[in-house]
Structures are given as C-alpha cells and as structure tokens.
Amino acid sequence: MEKSKKLHTIYSGVFILTTLVLIGIVVSIAGLQSSQNLREESGGALVVTAKTMGNQLDQHMWFRYGEVGMLTQLEPFRNPRRRFNC
C-alpha cells in the first residue's frame, strides 16, 4: 500500500510538471505570436501615417510653390530697385 502511494505521488508530480511545461510552452508561443502581430500592425500603421504626411507635405509645398510663382509676377518683386529708388 505504501509503495502504491509513492508511485501515485510520482505520477502526480510528473503529470503536474508536464502540464506546467506544456502551459509554459503554449504561453511562450502565444506571446511571441502576439508580439510579432503587434510589430506588423504598428509597422503598417506607421507606413500609412508616413505616406499621409508625405502627401500632405507635398500638397502644402505645391501650394507654396504656386504662391511664390504669383509673387514673382508682382511689380515690387520684379523690380525691387524701382521700389526703393536705388
């Protein structure tokens, strides 16, 4: 009877240890997978943000280019010496 309790304790210990190891492996795999997914999603969001900012900057600079072009057509900017009587 004493031997059977000892065997039962060993089997229980092995079962608990195996269960803990398997749970650890599953949790590690899930953690790695979710961190990889998070990296991919944040990278994708960063790409979208960068493209949006680039497009807005391009549009803003295009408007400024047009404004500078219009300013060059104004007489005070075409002949600055005439304006200051130099």
PDB file of N, CA, C and O in Angstrom:
ATOM      1  N   MET A   1       0.818  -1.188   0.000  1.00  0.00           N
ATOM      2  CA  MET A   1       0.000   0.000   0.000  1.00  0.00           C
ATOM      3  C   MET A   1       0.874   1.269   0.000  1.00  0.00           C
ATOM      4  O   MET A   1       0.573   2.240  -0.696  1.00  0.00           O
ATOM      5  N   GLU A   2       1.957   1.243   0.792  1.00  0.00           N
ATOM      6  CA  GLU A   2       2.865   2.385   0.884  1.00  0.00           C
ATOM      7  C   GLU A   2       3.547   2.626  -0.462  1.00  0.00           C
ATOM      8  O   GLU A   2       3.755   3.771  -0.864  1.00  0.00           O
ATOM      9  N   LYS A   3       3.891   1.547  -1.148  1.00  0.00           N
ATOM     10  CA  LYS A   3       4.545   1.659  -2.450  1.00  0.00           C
ATOM     11  C   LYS A   3       3.586   2.278  -3.466  1.00  0.00           C
ATOM     12  O   LYS A   3       4.012   3.057  -4.319  1.00  0.00           O
ATOM     13  N   SER A   4       2.323   1.949  -3.387  1.00  0.00           N
ATOM     14  CA  SER A   4       1.339   2.476  -4.326  1.00  0.00           C
ATOM     15  C   SER A   4       1.125   3.971  -4.115  1.00  0.00           C
ATOM     16  O   SER A   4       0.903   4.700  -5.081  1.00  0.00           O
ATOM     17  N   LYS A   5       1.187   4.446  -2.860  1.00  0.00           N
ATOM     18  CA  LYS A   5       1.053   5.878  -2.598  1.00  0.00           C
ATOM     19  C   LYS A   5       2.270   6.624  -3.160  1.00  0.00           C
ATOM     20  O   LYS A   5       2.135   7.713  -3.718  1.00  0.00           O
ATOM     21  N   LYS A   6       3.445   6.034  -3.010  1.00  0.00           N
ATOM     22  CA  LYS A   6       4.652   6.661  -3.511  1.00  0.00           C
ATOM     23  C   LYS A   6       4.607   6.743  -5.050  1.00  0.00           C
ATOM     24  O   LYS A   6       4.984   7.758  -5.636  1.00  0.00           O
ATOM     25  N   LEU A   7       4.147   5.675  -5.680  1.00  0.00           N
ATOM     26  CA  LEU A   7       4.013   5.650  -7.136  1.00  0.00           C
ATOM     27  C   LEU A   7       2.972   6.675  -7.588  1.00  0.00           C
ATOM     28  O   LEU A   7       3.153   7.360  -8.595  1.00  0.00           O
ATOM     29  N   HIS A   8       1.897   6.766  -6.839  1.00  0.00           N
ATOM     30  CA  HIS A   8       0.849   7.730  -7.148  1.00  0.00           C
ATOM     31  C   HIS A   8       1.386   9.162  -7.033  1.00  0.00           C
ATOM     32  O   HIS A   8       1.050  10.014  -7.855  1.00  0.00           O
ATOM     33  N   THR A   9       2.201   9.426  -6.039  1.00  0.00           N
ATOM     34  CA  THR A   9       2.804  10.745  -5.848  1.00  0.00           C
ATOM     35  C   THR A   9       3.755  11.069  -6.995  1.00  0.00           C
ATOM     36  O   THR A   9       3.783  12.198  -7.485  1.00  0.00           O
ATOM     37  N   ILE A  10       4.530  10.080  -7.419  1.00  0.00           N
ATOM     38  CA  ILE A  10       5.463  10.288  -8.539  1.00  0.00           C
ATOM     39  C   ILE A  10       4.692  10.586  -9.817  1.00  0.00           C
ATOM     40  O   ILE A  10       5.039  11.514 -10.548  1.00  0.00           O
ATOM     41  N   TYR A  11       3.653   9.812 -10.094  1.00  0.00           N
ATOM     42  CA  TYR A  11       2.842  10.041 -11.292  1.00  0.00           C
ATOM     43  C   TYR A  11       2.171  11.417 -11.245  1.00  0.00           C
ATOM     44  O   TYR A  11       2.108  12.118 -12.254  1.00  0.00           O
ATOM     45  N   SER A  12       1.680  11.788 -10.088  1.00  0.00           N
ATOM     46  CA  SER A  12       1.051  13.108  -9.941  1.00  0.00           C
ATOM     47  C   SER A  12       2.080  14.208 -10.176  1.00  0.00           C
ATOM     48  O   SER A  12       1.785  15.195 -10.850  1.00  0.00           O
ATOM     49  N   GLY A  13       3.267  14.050  -9.635  1.00  0.00           N
ATOM     50  CA  GLY A  13       4.322  15.041  -9.829  1.00  0.00           C
ATOM     51  C   GLY A  13       4.720  15.160 -11.287  1.00  0.00           C
ATOM     52  O   GLY A  13       4.890  16.265 -11.801  1.00  0.00           O
ATOM     53  N   VAL A  14       4.871  14.016 -11.963  1.00  0.00           N
ATOM     54  CA  VAL A  14       5.234  14.019 -13.383  1.00  0.00           C
ATOM     55  C   VAL A  14       4.122  14.679 -14.197  1.00  0.00           C
ATOM     56  O   VAL A  14       4.397  15.462 -15.106  1.00  0.00           O
ATOM     57  N   PHE A  15       2.875  14.367 -13.873  1.00  0.00           N
ATOM     58  CA  PHE A  15       1.741  14.946 -14.584  1.00  0.00           C
ATOM     59  C   PHE A  15       1.704  16.472 -14.392  1.00  0.00           C
ATOM     60  O   PHE A  15       1.514  17.219 -15.352  1.00  0.00           O
ATOM     61  N   ILE A  16       1.884  16.920 -13.158  1.00  0.00           N
ATOM     62  CA  ILE A  16       1.873  18.358 -12.866  1.00  0.00           C
ATOM     63  C   ILE A  16       3.030  19.052 -13.568  1.00  0.00           C
ATOM     64  O   ILE A  16       2.850  20.117 -14.157  1.00  0.00           O
ATOM     65  N   LEU A  17       4.218  18.456 -13.509  1.00  0.00           N
ATOM     66  CA  LEU A  17       5.387  19.046 -14.164  1.00  0.00           C
ATOM     67  C   LEU A  17       5.188  19.127 -15.681  1.00  0.00           C
ATOM     68  O   LEU A  17       5.486  20.147 -16.302  1.00  0.00           O
ATOM     69  N   THR A  18       4.680  18.035 -16.269  1.00  0.00           N
ATOM     70  CA  THR A  18       4.419  18.013 -17.712  1.00  0.00           C
ATOM     71  C   THR A  18       3.390  19.075 -18.081  1.00  0.00           C
ATOM     72  O   THR A  18       3.541  19.781 -19.078  1.00  0.00           O
ATOM     73  N   THR A  19       2.348  19.180 -17.272  1.00  0.00           N
ATOM     74  CA  THR A  19       1.309  20.172 -17.531  1.00  0.00           C
ATOM     75  C   THR A  19       1.884  21.585 -17.463  1.00  0.00           C
ATOM     76  O   THR A  19       1.585  22.415 -18.322  1.00  0.00           O
ATOM     77  N   LEU A  20       2.701  21.865 -16.456  1.00  0.00           N
ATOM     78  CA  LEU A  20       3.304  23.194 -16.324  1.00  0.00           C
ATOM     79  C   LEU A  20       4.241  23.506 -17.490  1.00  0.00           C
ATOM     80  O   LEU A  20       4.261  24.630 -17.993  1.00  0.00           O
ATOM     81  N   VAL A  21       5.010  22.518 -17.913  1.00  0.00           N
ATOM     82  CA  VAL A  21       5.916  22.724 -19.048  1.00  0.00           C
ATOM     83  C   VAL A  21       5.114  23.013 -20.315  1.00  0.00           C
ATOM     84  O   VAL A  21       5.456  23.922 -21.072  1.00  0.00           O
ATOM     85  N   LEU A  22       4.057  22.250 -20.547  1.00  0.00           N
ATOM     86  CA  LEU A  22       3.229  22.475 -21.736  1.00  0.00           C
ATOM     87  C   LEU A  22       2.546  23.839 -21.687  1.00  0.00           C
ATOM     88  O   LEU A  22       2.466  24.534 -22.700  1.00  0.00           O
ATOM     89  N   ILE A  23       2.058  24.217 -20.523  1.00  0.00           N
ATOM     90  CA  ILE A  23       1.438  25.540 -20.386  1.00  0.00           C
ATOM     91  C   ILE A  23       2.477  26.629 -20.654  1.00  0.00           C
ATOM     92  O   ILE A  23       2.175  27.620 -21.319  1.00  0.00           O
ATOM     93  N   GLY A  24       3.682  26.454 -20.147  1.00  0.00           N
ATOM     94  CA  GLY A  24       4.751  27.424 -20.394  1.00  0.00           C
ATOM     95  C   GLY A  24       5.079  27.551 -21.870  1.00  0.00           C
ATOM     96  O   GLY A  24       5.285  28.654 -22.376  1.00  0.00           O
ATOM     97  N   ILE A  25       5.126  26.418 -22.558  1.00  0.00           N
ATOM     98  CA  ILE A  25       5.423  26.435 -23.998  1.00  0.00           C
ATOM     99  C   ILE A  25       4.313  27.145 -24.756  1.00  0.00           C
ATOM    100  O   ILE A  25       4.584  27.976 -25.622  1.00  0.00           O
ATOM    101  N   VAL A  26       3.067  26.823 -24.438  1.00  0.00           N
ATOM    102  CA  VAL A  26       1.926  27.443 -25.128  1.00  0.00           C
ATOM    103  C   VAL A  26       1.892  28.952 -24.870  1.00  0.00           C
ATOM    104  O   VAL A  26       1.657  29.736 -25.789  1.00  0.00           O
ATOM    105  N   VAL A  27       2.126  29.351 -23.629  1.00  0.00           N
ATOM    106  CA  VAL A  27       2.128  30.780 -23.303  1.00  0.00           C
ATOM    107  C   VAL A  27       3.274  31.490 -24.025  1.00  0.00           C
ATOM    108  O   VAL A  27       3.093  32.606 -24.514  1.00  0.00           O
ATOM    109  N   SER A  28       4.434  30.871 -24.098  1.00  0.00           N
ATOM    110  CA  SER A  28       5.572  31.480 -24.802  1.00  0.00           C
ATOM    111  C   SER A  28       5.276  31.646 -26.288  1.00  0.00           C
ATOM    112  O   SER A  28       5.547  32.699 -26.864  1.00  0.00           O
ATOM    113  N   ILE A  29       4.727  30.621 -26.898  1.00  0.00           N
ATOM    114  CA  ILE A  29       4.392  30.689 -28.328  1.00  0.00           C
ATOM    115  C   ILE A  29       3.342  31.764 -28.567  1.00  0.00           C
ATOM    116  O   ILE A  29       3.460  32.548 -29.508  1.00  0.00           O
ATOM    117  N   ALA A  30       2.315  31.807 -27.721  1.00  0.00           N
ATOM    118  CA  ALA A  30       1.273  32.823 -27.879  1.00  0.00           C
ATOM    119  C   ALA A  30       1.846  34.227 -27.700  1.00  0.00           C
ATOM    120  O   ALA A  30       1.470  35.146 -28.428  1.00  0.00           O
ATOM    121  N   GLY A  31       2.742  34.397 -26.749  1.00  0.00           N
ATOM    122  CA  GLY A  31       3.369  35.704 -26.539  1.00  0.00           C
ATOM    123  C   GLY A  31       4.210  36.138 -27.727  1.00  0.00           C
ATOM    124  O   GLY A  31       4.152  37.293 -28.150  1.00  0.00           O
ATOM    125  N   LEU A  32       4.995  35.207 -28.265  1.00  0.00           N
ATOM    126  CA  LEU A  32       5.819  35.532 -29.436  1.00  0.00           C
ATOM    127  C   LEU A  32       4.950  35.872 -30.639  1.00  0.00           C
ATOM    128  O   LEU A  32       5.232  36.817 -31.377  1.00  0.00           O
ATOM    129  N   GLN A  33       3.888  35.089 -30.828  1.00  0.00           N
ATOM    130  CA  GLN A  33       2.990  35.326 -31.956  1.00  0.00           C
ATOM    131  C   GLN A  33       2.301  36.679 -31.828  1.00  0.00           C
ATOM    132  O   GLN A  33       2.193  37.415 -32.809  1.00  0.00           O
ATOM    133  N   SER A  34       1.840  37.009 -30.636  1.00  0.00           N
ATOM    134  CA  SER A  34       1.145  38.281 -30.487  1.00  0.00           C
ATOM    135  C   SER A  34       2.100  39.460 -30.573  1.00  0.00           C
ATOM    136  O   SER A  34       1.708  40.519 -31.063  1.00  0.00           O
ATOM    137  N   SER A  35       3.327  39.319 -30.118  1.00  0.00           N
ATOM    138  CA  SER A  35       4.287  40.424 -30.271  1.00  0.00           C
ATOM    139  C   SER A  35       4.650  40.609 -31.745  1.00  0.00           C
ATOM    140  O   SER A  35       4.846  41.737 -32.198  1.00  0.00           O
ATOM    141  N   GLN A  36       4.738  39.522 -32.483  1.00  0.00           N
ATOM    142  CA  GLN A  36       5.005  39.615 -33.929  1.00  0.00           C
ATOM    143  C   GLN A  36       3.845  40.312 -34.637  1.00  0.00           C
ATOM    144  O   GLN A  36       4.063  41.177 -35.486  1.00  0.00           O
ATOM    145  N   ASN A  37       2.612  39.935 -34.287  1.00  0.00           N
ATOM    146  CA  ASN A  37       1.439  40.576 -34.886  1.00  0.00           C
ATOM    147  C   ASN A  37       1.396  42.061 -34.551  1.00  0.00           C
ATOM    148  O   ASN A  37       1.062  42.887 -35.400  1.00  0.00           O
ATOM    149  N   LEU A  38       1.732  42.391 -33.321  1.00  0.00           N
ATOM    150  CA  LEU A  38       1.738  43.793 -32.893  1.00  0.00           C
ATOM    151  C   LEU A  38       2.781  44.588 -33.669  1.00  0.00           C
ATOM    152  O   LEU A  38       2.519  45.717 -34.085  1.00  0.00           O
ATOM    153  N   ARG A  39       3.965  44.003 -33.866  1.00  0.00           N
ATOM    154  CA  ARG A  39       5.007  44.677 -34.652  1.00  0.00           C
ATOM    155  C   ARG A  39       4.550  44.927 -36.089  1.00  0.00           C
ATOM    156  O   ARG A  39       4.776  46.005 -36.640  1.00  0.00           O
ATOM    157  N   GLU A  40       3.909  43.929 -36.688  1.00  0.00           N
ATOM    158  CA  GLU A  40       3.452  44.074 -38.070  1.00  0.00           C
ATOM    159  C   GLU A  40       2.360  45.134 -38.176  1.00  0.00           C
ATOM    160  O   GLU A  40       2.377  45.953 -39.094  1.00  0.00           O
ATOM    161  N   GLU A  41       1.415  45.122 -37.245  1.00  0.00           N
ATOM    162  CA  GLU A  41       0.331  46.096 -37.287  1.00  0.00           C
ATOM    163  C   GLU A  41       0.838  47.507 -37.047  1.00  0.00           C
ATOM    164  O   GLU A  41       0.422  48.440 -37.734  1.00  0.00           O
ATOM    165  N   SER A  42       1.733  47.676 -36.078  1.00  0.00           N
ATOM    166  CA  SER A  42       2.249  49.021 -35.810  1.00  0.00           C
ATOM    167  C   SER A  42       3.129  49.492 -36.965  1.00  0.00           C
ATOM    168  O   SER A  42       3.140  50.680 -37.288  1.00  0.00           O
ATOM    169  N   GLY A  43       3.859  48.581 -37.585  1.00  0.00           N
ATOM    170  CA  GLY A  43       4.658  48.943 -38.767  1.00  0.00           C
ATOM    171  C   GLY A  43       3.779  49.381 -39.916  1.00  0.00           C
ATOM    172  O   GLY A  43       4.082  50.357 -40.602  1.00  0.00           O
ATOM    173  N   GLY A  44       2.680  48.656 -40.129  1.00  0.00           N
ATOM    174  CA  GLY A  44       1.731  49.032 -41.183  1.00  0.00           C
ATOM    175  C   GLY A  44       1.100  50.385 -40.908  1.00  0.00           C
ATOM    176  O   GLY A  44       0.943  51.197 -41.820  1.00  0.00           O
ATOM    177  N   ALA A  45       0.738  50.628 -39.659  1.00  0.00           N
ATOM    178  CA  ALA A  45       0.153  51.919 -39.291  1.00  0.00           C
ATOM    179  C   ALA A  45       1.171  53.040 -39.489  1.00  0.00           C
ATOM    180  O   ALA A  45       0.816  54.140 -39.912  1.00  0.00           O
ATOM    181  N   LEU A  46       2.427  52.760 -39.183  1.00  0.00           N
ATOM    182  CA  LEU A  46       3.479  53.760 -39.363  1.00  0.00           C
ATOM    183  C   LEU A  46       3.679  54.088 -40.841  1.00  0.00           C
ATOM    184  O   LEU A  46       3.901  55.245 -41.196  1.00  0.00           O
ATOM    185  N   VAL A  47       3.603  53.081 -41.694  1.00  0.00           N
ATOM    186  CA  VAL A  47       3.740  53.305 -43.135  1.00  0.00           C
ATOM    187  C   VAL A  47       2.600  54.188 -43.637  1.00  0.00           C
ATOM    188  O   VAL A  47       2.821  55.120 -44.410  1.00  0.00           O
ATOM    189  N   VAL A  48       1.384  53.890 -43.194  1.00  0.00           N
ATOM    190  CA  VAL A  48       0.223  54.692 -43.616  1.00  0.00           C
ATOM    191  C   VAL A  48       0.380  56.128 -43.141  1.00  0.00           C
ATOM    192  O   VAL A  48       0.118  57.062 -43.899  1.00  0.00           O
ATOM    193  N   THR A  49       0.802  56.314 -41.905  1.00  0.00           N
ATOM    194  CA  THR A  49       0.993  57.662 -41.369  1.00  0.00           C
ATOM    195  C   THR A  49       2.073  58.408 -42.148  1.00  0.00           C
ATOM    196  O   THR A  49       1.906  59.585 -42.469  1.00  0.00           O
ATOM    197  N   ALA A  50       3.163  57.737 -42.449  1.00  0.00           N
ATOM    198  CA  ALA A  50       4.248  58.383 -43.194  1.00  0.00           C
ATOM    199  C   ALA A  50       3.788  58.778 -44.600  1.00  0.00           C
ATOM    200  O   ALA A  50       4.117  59.865 -45.074  1.00  0.00           O
ATOM    201  N   LYS A  51       3.039  57.914 -45.264  1.00  0.00           N
ATOM    202  CA  LYS A  51       2.542  58.248 -46.602  1.00  0.00           C
ATOM    203  C   LYS A  51       1.581  59.416 -46.554  1.00  0.00           C
ATOM    204  O   LYS A  51       1.629  60.294 -47.416  1.00  0.00           O
ATOM    205  N   THR A  52       0.700  59.440 -45.552  1.00  0.00           N
ATOM    206  CA  THR A  52      -0.251  60.539 -45.407  1.00  0.00           C
ATOM    207  C   THR A  52       0.484  61.852 -45.168  1.00  0.00           C
ATOM    208  O   THR A  52       0.169  62.870 -45.785  1.00  0.00           O
ATOM    209  N   MET A  53       1.461  61.822 -44.276  1.00  0.00           N
ATOM    210  CA  MET A  53       2.232  63.038 -44.003  1.00  0.00           C
ATOM    211  C   MET A  53       2.998  63.487 -45.244  1.00  0.00           C
ATOM    212  O   MET A  53       3.072  64.683 -45.526  1.00  0.00           O
ATOM    213  N   GLY A  54       3.560  62.551 -45.976  1.00  0.00           N
ATOM    214  CA  GLY A  54       4.279  62.890 -47.203  1.00  0.00           C
ATOM    215  C   GLY A  54       3.371  63.533 -48.228  1.00  0.00           C
ATOM    216  O   GLY A  54       3.751  64.513 -48.868  1.00  0.00           O
ATOM    217  N   ASN A  55       2.166  62.988 -48.391  1.00  0.00           N
ATOM    218  CA  ASN A  55       1.214  63.560 -49.339  1.00  0.00           C
ATOM    219  C   ASN A  55       0.779  64.957 -48.909  1.00  0.00           C
ATOM    220  O   ASN A  55       0.675  65.857 -49.743  1.00  0.00           O
ATOM    221  N   GLN A  56       0.527  65.145 -47.620  1.00  0.00           N
ATOM    222  CA  GLN A  56       0.132  66.466 -47.132  1.00  0.00           C
ATOM    223  C   GLN A  56       1.261  67.472 -47.307  1.00  0.00           C
ATOM    224  O   GLN A  56       1.020  68.615 -47.697  1.00  0.00           O
ATOM    225  N   LEU A  57       2.481  67.057 -47.024  1.00  0.00           N
ATOM    226  CA  LEU A  57       3.624  67.948 -47.210  1.00  0.00           C
ATOM    227  C   LEU A  57       3.797  68.303 -48.681  1.00  0.00           C
ATOM    228  O   LEU A  57       4.086  69.452 -49.017  1.00  0.00           O
ATOM    229  N   ASP A  58       3.622  67.324 -49.553  1.00  0.00           N
ATOM    230  CA  ASP A  58       3.738  67.564 -50.985  1.00  0.00           C
ATOM    231  C   ASP A  58       2.691  68.574 -51.440  1.00  0.00           C
ATOM    232  O   ASP A  58       2.999  69.495 -52.196  1.00  0.00           O
ATOM    233  N   GLN A  59       1.465  68.401 -50.985  1.00  0.00           N
ATOM    234  CA  GLN A  59       0.392  69.326 -51.368  1.00  0.00           C
ATOM    235  C   GLN A  59       0.674  70.729 -50.808  1.00  0.00           C
ATOM    236  O   GLN A  59       0.496  71.728 -51.505  1.00  0.00           O
ATOM    237  N   HIS A  60       1.108  70.791 -49.565  1.00  0.00           N
ATOM    238  CA  HIS A  60       1.418  72.078 -48.946  1.00  0.00           C
ATOM    239  C   HIS A  60       2.534  72.787 -49.710  1.00  0.00           C
ATOM    240  O   HIS A  60       2.443  73.986 -49.975  1.00  0.00           O
ATOM    241  N   MET A  61       3.576  72.055 -50.059  1.00  0.00           N
ATOM    242  CA  MET A  61       4.697  72.652 -50.782  1.00  0.00           C
ATOM    243  C   MET A  61       4.264  73.086 -52.195  1.00  0.00           C
ATOM    244  O   MET A  61       4.750  74.093 -52.709  1.00  0.00           O
ATOM    245  N   TRP A  62       3.360  72.334 -52.810  1.00  0.00           N
ATOM    246  CA  TRP A  62       2.870  72.700 -54.139  1.00  0.00           C
ATOM    247  C   TRP A  62       2.114  74.032 -54.074  1.00  0.00           C
ATOM    248  O   TRP A  62       2.257  74.874 -54.961  1.00  0.00           O
ATOM    249  N   PHE A  63       1.310  74.217 -53.022  1.00  0.00           N
ATOM    250  CA  PHE A  63       0.604  75.485 -52.853  1.00  0.00           C
ATOM    251  C   PHE A  63       1.583  76.630 -52.626  1.00  0.00           C
ATOM    252  O   PHE A  63       1.417  77.712 -53.189  1.00  0.00           O
ATOM    253  N   ARG A  64       2.607  76.394 -51.798  1.00  0.00           N
ATOM    254  CA  ARG A  64       3.608  77.431 -51.550  1.00  0.00           C
ATOM    255  C   ARG A  64       4.355  77.771 -52.846  1.00  0.00           C
ATOM    256  O   ARG A  64       4.683  78.933 -53.087  1.00  0.00           O
ATOM    257  N   TYR A  65       4.621  76.767 -53.669  1.00  0.00           N
ATOM    258  CA  TYR A  65       5.279  76.988 -54.954  1.00  0.00           C
ATOM    259  C   TYR A  65       4.418  77.898 -55.830  1.00  0.00           C
ATOM    260  O   TYR A  65       4.923  78.814 -56.479  1.00  0.00           O
ATOM    261  N   GLY A  66       3.118  77.630 -55.838  1.00  0.00           N
ATOM    262  CA  GLY A  66       2.207  78.467 -56.617  1.00  0.00           C
ATOM    263  C   GLY A  66       2.161  79.893 -56.095  1.00  0.00           C
ATOM    264  O   GLY A  66       2.110  80.841 -56.878  1.00  0.00           O
ATOM    265  N   GLU A  67       2.179  80.050 -54.776  1.00  0.00           N
ATOM    266  CA  GLU A  67       2.167  81.388 -54.191  1.00  0.00           C
ATOM    267  C   GLU A  67       3.439  82.151 -54.541  1.00  0.00           C
ATOM    268  O   GLU A  67       3.380  83.339 -54.859  1.00  0.00           O
ATOM    269  N   VAL A  68       4.572  81.489 -54.487  1.00  0.00           N
ATOM    270  CA  VAL A  68       5.838  82.134 -54.845  1.00  0.00           C
ATOM    271  C   VAL A  68       5.818  82.516 -56.319  1.00  0.00           C
ATOM    272  O   VAL A  68       6.314  83.576 -56.700  1.00  0.00           O
ATOM    273  N   GLY A  69       5.245  81.653 -57.138  1.00  0.00           N
ATOM    274  CA  GLY A  69       5.131  81.983 -58.567  1.00  0.00           C
ATOM    275  C   GLY A  69       4.281  83.217 -58.788  1.00  0.00           C
ATOM    276  O   GLY A  69       4.610  84.052 -59.631  1.00  0.00           O
ATOM    277  N   MET A  70       3.185  83.346 -58.040  1.00  0.00           N
ATOM    278  CA  MET A  70       2.334  84.530 -58.169  1.00  0.00           C
ATOM    279  C   MET A  70       3.054  85.773 -57.664  1.00  0.00           C
ATOM    280  O   MET A  70       2.920  86.847 -58.250  1.00  0.00           O
ATOM    281  N   LEU A  71       3.822  85.635 -56.571  1.00  0.00           N
ATOM    282  CA  LEU A  71       4.556  86.778 -56.035  1.00  0.00           C
ATOM    283  C   LEU A  71       5.606  87.286 -57.024  1.00  0.00           C
ATOM    284  O   LEU A  71       5.874  88.486 -57.079  1.00  0.00           O
ATOM    285  N   THR A  72       6.192  86.398 -57.791  1.00  0.00           N
ATOM    286  CA  THR A  72       7.208  86.826 -58.757  1.00  0.00           C
ATOM    287  C   THR A  72       6.594  87.647 -59.882  1.00  0.00           C
ATOM    288  O   THR A  72       7.308  88.361 -60.586  1.00  0.00           O
ATOM    289  N   GLN A  73       5.288  87.556 -60.060  1.00  0.00           N
ATOM    290  CA  GLN A  73       4.624  88.326 -61.101  1.00  0.00           C
ATOM    291  C   GLN A  73       4.294  89.751 -60.640  1.00  0.00           C
ATOM    292  O   GLN A  73       3.972  90.603 -61.469  1.00  0.00           O
ATOM    293  N   LEU A  74       4.368  90.018 -59.351  1.00  0.00           N
ATOM    294  CA  LEU A  74       4.055  91.352 -58.841  1.00  0.00           C
ATOM    295  C   LEU A  74       5.215  92.309 -59.094  1.00  0.00           C
ATOM    296  O   LEU A  74       6.384  91.943 -58.970  1.00  0.00           O
ATOM    297  N   GLU A  75       4.873  93.508 -59.442  1.00  0.00           N
ATOM    298  CA  GLU A  75       5.875  94.515 -59.824  1.00  0.00           C
ATOM    299  C   GLU A  75       6.908  94.793 -58.738  1.00  0.00           C
ATOM    300  O   GLU A  75       8.094  94.850 -59.062  1.00  0.00           O
ATOM    301  N   PRO A  76       6.539  94.970 -57.472  1.00  0.00           N
ATOM    302  CA  PRO A  76       7.579  95.256 -56.464  1.00  0.00           C
ATOM    303  C   PRO A  76       8.623  94.144 -56.337  1.00  0.00           C
ATOM    304  O   PRO A  76       9.765  94.398 -55.953  1.00  0.00           O
ATOM    305  N   PHE A  77       8.234  92.940 -56.653  1.00  0.00           N
ATOM    306  CA  PHE A  77       9.198  91.839 -56.562  1.00  0.00           C
ATOM    307  C   PHE A  77       9.978  91.660 -57.857  1.00  0.00           C
ATOM    308  O   PHE A  77      11.064  91.080 -57.857  1.00  0.00           O
ATOM    309  N   ARG A  78       9.427  92.157 -58.958  1.00  0.00           N
ATOM    310  CA  ARG A  78      10.129  92.035 -60.232  1.00  0.00           C
ATOM    311  C   ARG A  78      11.206  93.112 -60.357  1.00  0.00           C
ATOM    312  O   ARG A  78      12.279  92.850 -60.900  1.00  0.00           O
ATOM    313  N   ASN A  79      10.934  94.313 -59.864  1.00  0.00           N
ATOM    314  CA  ASN A  79      11.880  95.422 -59.930  1.00  0.00           C
ATOM    315  C   ASN A  79      12.046  96.021 -58.531  1.00  0.00           C
ATOM    316  O   ASN A  79      11.477  97.078 -58.259  1.00  0.00           O
ATOM    317  N   PRO A  80      12.791  95.394 -57.652  1.00  0.00           N
ATOM    318  CA  PRO A  80      12.905  95.925 -56.293  1.00  0.00           C
ATOM    319  C   PRO A  80      13.661  97.258 -56.222  1.00  0.00           C
ATOM    320  O   PRO A  80      13.419  98.037 -55.300  1.00  0.00           O
ATOM    321  N   ARG A  81      14.565  97.546 -57.162  1.00  0.00           N
ATOM    322  CA  ARG A  81      15.307  98.814 -57.141  1.00  0.00           C
ATOM    323  C   ARG A  81      14.385  99.981 -57.421  1.00  0.00           C
ATOM    324  O   ARG A  81      14.551 101.062 -56.855  1.00  0.00           O
ATOM    325  N   ARG A  82      13.439  99.770 -58.271  1.00  0.00           N
ATOM    326  CA  ARG A  82      12.485 100.824 -58.610  1.00  0.00           C
ATOM    327  C   ARG A  82      11.658 101.206 -57.396  1.00  0.00           C
ATOM    328  O   ARG A  82      11.322 102.375 -57.205  1.00  0.00           O
ATOM    329  N   ARG A  83      11.339 100.240 -56.596  1.00  0.00           N
ATOM    330  CA  ARG A  83      10.508 100.463 -55.425  1.00  0.00           C
ATOM    331  C   ARG A  83      11.260 101.308 -54.394  1.00  0.00           C
ATOM    332  O   ARG A  83      10.669 102.182 -53.760  1.00  0.00           O
ATOM    333  N   PHE A  84      12.542 101.053 -54.227  1.00  0.00           N
ATOM    334  CA  PHE A  84      13.326 101.765 -53.220  1.00  0.00           C
ATOM    335  C   PHE A  84      14.101 102.954 -53.798  1.00  0.00           C
ATOM    336  O   PHE A  84      14.879 103.598 -53.095  1.00  0.00           O
ATOM    337  N   ASN A  85      13.887 103.229 -55.047  1.00  0.00           N
ATOM    338  CA  ASN A  85      14.551 104.346 -55.729  1.00  0.00           C
ATOM    339  C   ASN A  85      16.068 104.248 -55.641  1.00  0.00           C
ATOM    340  O   ASN A  85      16.735 105.221 -55.289  1.00  0.00           O
ATOM    341  N   CYS A  86      16.611 103.089 -55.955  1.00  0.00           N
ATOM    342  CA  CYS A  86      18.057 102.905 -55.905  1.00  0.00           C
ATOM    343  C   CYS A  86      18.671 103.164 -57.237  1.00  0.00           C
ATOM    344  O   CYS A  86      19.888 103.058 -57.386  1.00  0.00           O
TER     345      CYS A  86
END
